[in-house]
C-alpha cells in the first residue's frame, strides 16, 4: 500500500522541520509538500489533494482557520489536523466545527503528533490531552459549508 501523502503547513521553520522529521519516522506516510503561507497552502492542497494536512492557525496572508474553510471545499477528502499554539476552547471548537479530524497543541507535539497522525489515518479523531477535558461538540467531519 502506498504511503499516505501529507502536506505540512507551518510558517516557523524550526517547528516545520521538527514535524517533517517526526513524520519521516513513519513508513506509512510521506510529506509531499511543505508550505509556510495560508494562501499558498490552499493552492497546493487543491493541486495535490493529499490524504492528510497538518495545519497551523497563525499563518501569513491567510490564517489556518480561513485556509481550512477553503480547503474543505477544494479537497473535501483531505483530513486536517490542526497543530497550533492556540489552546483556547473556542478556537479548538471552531477548528473542529470546520471538519478537522484532530487538534494538537504545539507544546504537546513531541508526545501527541505521532498518535494524532496514526489516529486520523485510521479514521479516528484526536485532541491533545490538555484539551480533552473540554466538552467539544460536533467534531465529526462534515461537508464543506457554502
C-alpha positions as CSV (number, residue, x, y, z in Angstrom):
1,X,0.0,0.0,0.0
2,X,1.3,3.5,-0.9
3,X,2.2,5.8,1.9
4,X,-0.3,8.5,2.9
5,X,0.6,11.8,1.3
6,X,0.9,14.7,3.8
7,X,1.1,18.4,3.4
8,X,2.7,20.3,6.3
9,X,1.6,24.0,6.6
10,X,3.7,25.8,9.2
11,X,5.5,29.2,8.9
12,X,8.0,28.7,11.8
13,X,10.8,26.8,10.0
14,X,12.3,25.0,13.0
15,X,8.9,23.7,14.1
16,X,8.1,22.7,10.5
17,X,11.4,20.8,10.3
18,X,10.6,19.0,13.6
19,X,7.2,18.0,12.2
20,X,8.7,16.7,9.0
21,X,11.4,14.7,10.9
22,X,8.8,13.2,13.1
23,X,6.7,12.2,10.2
24,X,9.7,10.8,8.4
25,X,9.9,8.1,11.1
26,X,6.5,6.7,9.8
27,X,6.9,4.2,6.9
28,X,3.2,4.7,6.1
29,X,3.4,8.4,5.4
30,X,5.3,10.8,3.2
31,X,5.5,14.6,3.3
32,X,4.9,15.7,-0.2
33,X,4.8,19.4,0.3
34,X,5.8,22.0,3.0
35,X,4.1,25.4,2.9
36,X,4.6,28.5,5.1
37,X,1.7,30.7,3.9
38,X,-2.0,30.2,4.2
39,X,-2.9,31.2,0.6
40,X,-0.2,29.1,-0.9
41,X,-1.4,26.2,1.3
42,X,-4.9,26.4,-0.3
43,X,-3.3,26.3,-3.8
44,X,-1.0,23.4,-3.0
45,X,-3.7,21.4,-1.4
46,X,-6.1,21.9,-4.3
47,X,-3.4,20.8,-6.7
48,X,-2.0,17.8,-4.7
49,X,-5.2,16.5,-2.9
50,X,-3.2,14.9,0.0
51,X,-4.7,12.4,2.4
52,X,-3.7,14.4,5.4
53,X,-2.9,18.1,6.1
54,X,-1.1,19.3,9.2
55,X,-2.2,23.0,9.5
56,X,-1.1,25.8,11.8
57,X,-3.5,28.6,12.7
58,X,-1.1,31.6,12.8
59,X,-0.1,31.9,9.2
60,X,0.8,34.8,7.0
61,X,-1.7,36.0,4.2
62,X,-4.5,33.7,5.3
63,X,-4.8,32.2,8.8
64,X,-5.3,28.5,9.2
65,X,-9.0,28.7,10.0
66,X,-9.7,30.7,6.9
67,X,-7.4,28.4,4.9
68,X,-9.3,25.3,6.3
69,X,-12.6,26.8,5.1
70,X,-11.3,27.0,1.6
71,X,-9.5,23.6,1.7
72,X,-12.7,21.8,2.9
73,X,-14.4,23.0,-0.3
74,X,-11.5,22.3,-2.7
75,X,-10.3,19.0,-1.2
76,X,-13.1,17.6,0.9
77,X,-11.5,14.1,1.2
78,X,-8.3,15.5,2.8
79,X,-8.2,15.1,6.5
80,X,-7.0,18.1,8.6
81,X,-5.1,18.0,11.9
82,X,-4.6,21.5,13.3
83,X,-1.2,21.8,15.0
84,X,-1.2,25.2,16.8
85,X,-0.1,27.0,19.9
86,X,-3.7,28.2,20.2
87,X,-5.4,26.3,23.1
88,X,-8.5,28.4,23.6
89,X,-11.5,26.1,23.8
90,X,-13.4,28.5,21.4
91,X,-10.6,28.2,18.8
92,X,-10.4,24.5,19.1
93,X,-14.1,24.1,18.8
94,X,-14.1,26.3,15.7
95,X,-11.4,24.2,14.2
96,X,-13.3,21.0,14.9
97,X,-16.5,22.5,13.6
98,X,-14.7,23.1,10.3
99,X,-14.4,19.4,10.0
100,X,-10.9,18.9,11.4
101,X,-10.1,15.4,12.5
102,X,-7.6,16.4,15.1
103,X,-6.1,19.2,17.1
104,X,-2.6,19.1,18.6
105,X,-1.3,21.8,20.8
106,X,2.3,22.6,19.8
107,X,3.6,22.3,23.4
108,X,2.5,18.7,23.3
109,X,3.6,17.9,19.7
110,X,6.6,15.8,20.8
111,X,4.1,13.5,22.6
112,X,0.9,13.9,20.6
113,X,1.9,14.3,16.9
114,X,2.6,10.6,16.1
115,X,-0.6,9.3,17.9
116,X,-2.7,12.1,16.2
117,X,-1.4,11.2,12.8
118,X,-2.0,7.5,13.4
119,X,-5.5,8.0,14.8
120,X,-6.6,10.2,11.9
121,X,-5.1,8.0,9.2
122,X,-7.1,5.1,10.8
123,X,-10.3,7.2,10.7
124,X,-10.4,8.3,14.4
125,X,-10.4,11.7,15.9
126,X,-7.6,13.1,18.1
127,X,-7.4,16.0,20.5
128,X,-4.4,16.8,22.7
129,X,-4.7,15.6,26.3
130,X,-4.5,19.1,27.6
131,X,-7.7,19.9,25.7
132,X,-9.6,16.7,26.1
133,X,-11.1,17.8,29.4
134,X,-13.3,20.2,27.5
135,X,-16.6,19.0,26.1
136,X,-16.0,19.7,22.4
137,X,-19.1,19.0,20.3
138,X,-19.8,18.3,16.7
139,X,-16.3,17.3,15.9
140,X,-17.3,14.9,13.2
141,X,-16.3,15.7,9.7
142,X,-19.0,17.4,7.7
143,X,-19.4,18.6,4.1
144,X,-17.8,22.0,3.4
145,X,-20.0,24.9,4.3
146,X,-21.0,27.3,1.5
